[in-house]
């Protein structure tokens, strides 16, 4: 769904971190609510470490931050 190469997706998921999962969800054009669900259920990220949606339900990271994070893993 993200259009990223499989090795990049694996890297993002294998970090075990909420940011990697959140960035992958964003790239896949999923909602932030879905990103939270993936963090919790697939990533097994503890609640205190999760990246949470803003009050408006949006991604809390800026697009430039997300792109930088993606560039780091690609």
Steps between C-alpha positions, in 0.01 A plus 500: 500500500787738570674447168827461689738213427454197723839540674407856600166386639679227695746753643221733608309217667803337657601813690229413750435870529179692470648756260595240239151354504342844491710605202413179318128555567527858373678386185222243451242781525340351808333706768682585820242293685607200291864584570425483872329164456797363307741628765298328771410173329771426245788691654411419861609851592430577865240772552747744653725481192232530232484789256153646554269693272448870553168618643378531143593137430791596275857379486706682765816499287555757227530378143863611491574298817334196347693540175827534694420184696421315176824622346693366796366149434515499121 
